[in-house]
Amino acid sequence: MRGIALGAALMAILSVTIYAAPHIARSVHLSHLLSAAFRATVVNWQPRVNSARSSTTVAVPGPLPLIWHKTLYSAVLDASRRHKVQVTGVVVDNSSAKVDYAPVPGAKDYRVVDLDNPGVTKYAGLLQSAPVNEIEWNTLGDGKPHHLVVQALDQLGPVPLGNLYDGNNQPTMPPMAGMAGMLGSDAGKTGDGLVSINGQGPSSNTPHVIAQSQPFVVRANPALRPIPSRPDATQTFFDTFDSAQSDPIAPTGTVDRVGGSKQYTLGAGTTHPWTIQYQGTDTDHSQPFVMDNHFMDVFFDGSTTAPKHVAHGIMDLSPDPTADLSGGKVLHATMEVDAHESGRRWIDFNLAPANDPLTNFYTENAPINKSDRAFFVGIVPGQIGADLFAGPSGATDGHPTDVTLMGTPGSQHPLTYGPRTPRGNGRGLDDRSRFDLFVSTTHFAVFEDGTLVGQSDIPGGLGFDQAKVYFSHYVYHTANDHGDLLTYSPYETYWINNFPWSDERHWDNMGFEVLPPQAAPTGHWASLASLVALPAASAPVFDPTAAAPTIVAPSATGTPPGLPGTINATATSTSSVMAGATAVPSPTTTATTPPATSSSTATATTSPGLPSTTSTTPTTSTVTGLPSGHYTIETRIIDAQGNVKLVTTAPLVIP
């Protein structure tokens, strides 16, 4: 949703309901709660005053204009909380941007709000109990400038209730209009009326905004692509998962609900066709999908009909084209994926002979393909390892011969992998790291976020020079994972409390290329870092036409919840009103009408490319006779069909 256009087509009703605890007393000036800069378009509004003893409705005349979408960050903030969020850097990619910011005292979480699309917000979440100081904002694939604000919060963002499930992988709530969501996927409608992404706290949380940044402008750069990395690269295969391409994900073959396997194609008939397969999963609830210009997968280990949470689960994404490494050429495979993991949730690069694809991705007690030949690079918490599978071992269970190049022999998640970058275990959930694998038939090197994290010769050689490439997501026996987390990683509350039996990953900018033999350095391959450098961070570009946040004395004690783009603003109308709504009159009410002041009009400054608008100062209205005590002010925006589009609440104390 963009800023609301002027005109009667977008008129709506804003109801302000005041719920009271029964005490004795005076009056409340609603104008104190409605201070902000407004558009000229107005809506009808009315406060309803409800006490615990009795209920009356008081009609208050006068316009309440819609907020100008560039001034949604106007604020009510206690003087003791005048912190600002300092944005320290922005790294733009081809459809997203990483936003970094300095910690704010007392902040329990952070979120990004796009003032050009205020109905959606994304939270930072936690990394080992500490709030993450980076958010990757994905919705930049339209190539347009977006005005972002970072807000610091006093609670973790809520997990959408419609994404939660029970021990049988069934929804924990009955279907509700607008609240249903994909189980295990942390994105959906929350109780505040927003579409919330990456919330990691209880669904009942209503975070209060304690600080925010100035609005800053970001714009994706579609030209930024890691492949080709050199002009002489060949056999290039690369996918940005651009939502506009509408590449279809189509099921193929037979679904095995007992064994937990199924298969899809992605982008069939395009220049970047993929095959997706699941093994050891609940096929009813494990899903691949593309959204906001990146690929995502959710899967539950186990099978659909047999016992759940006890399987060796796998989702792998494999390009249909294969790679030719003959004659000393170097394969370069790349992926971006959120790499915060547990001991039983991890990701891999896998290579197998082009004419002998993998049939099993767990190597400990069964053959992996006909020849038992493959090469795996595993990325687990804090560690990276590599194993060459060099043919049958002769064991009765048929597992392959394992030549460990980095790590512990025979272990899919060993204890002594080579160390990862200083981040240790990824940037955070839904915040992608970049991994690059360079491999010839005699040597390999792995980079994380542009830093070399491991390399080795391959004794005896790779064993094949025509390779099929896999990007794989593992979830292994979540019933044990749940116990492991409680015992060894109790800070992983996101998995323990919210999604114990499933895992979700976000992928982007994936593919491979083949480099000529001369691209391989002699000996040490650290110099290949020049081919995998990340886009440079830049200082935030603040919008010079946007006024600084308004700091006024609050009219209520406590900390009211913040709306997108506001700090503790209370009764405000935002651009969540849907296009196509028509003007409707205020409902007829009974009761006396307090006096109201008339509105004055002033011209508001616009950002470049936006039309000039007028802003109207809020109507000052007084509701008298409210008893003293604690109140909750509820704000609702309702469209012409009577559908509630936004609900917010805020506390109020009358002395």
KABELTA-V489689 format. One record per helix or strand of 3 or more residues. SS is the DSSP state (h for helix, s for strand). FROM is the first residue (numbers start at 1). TO is the last residue. Records with the same first field share a line. If there is no record, write none. Layout:
SS: FROM-TO ; FROM-TO
//
This chain:
h: 8-10 ; 30-33 ; 79-81 ; 161-163 ; 243-245 ; 326-328 ; 478-488 ; 493-498 ; 517-519 ; 526-531
s: 13-20 ; 38-51 ; 55-58 ; 64-67 ; 87-92 ; 97-101 ; 109-114 ; 120-123 ; 134-137 ; 146-153 ; 187-189 ; 195-197 ; 209-212 ; 216-218 ; 234-239 ; 249-256 ; 261-266 ; 274-279 ; 287-291 ; 294-302 ; 312-319 ; 330-337 ; 345-353 ; 373-380 ; 383-392 ; 400-406 ; 433-439 ; 443-448 ; 451-457 ; 466-476 ; 502-515 ; 601-604 ; 613-616 ; 621-623 ; 629-638 ; 644-654
//
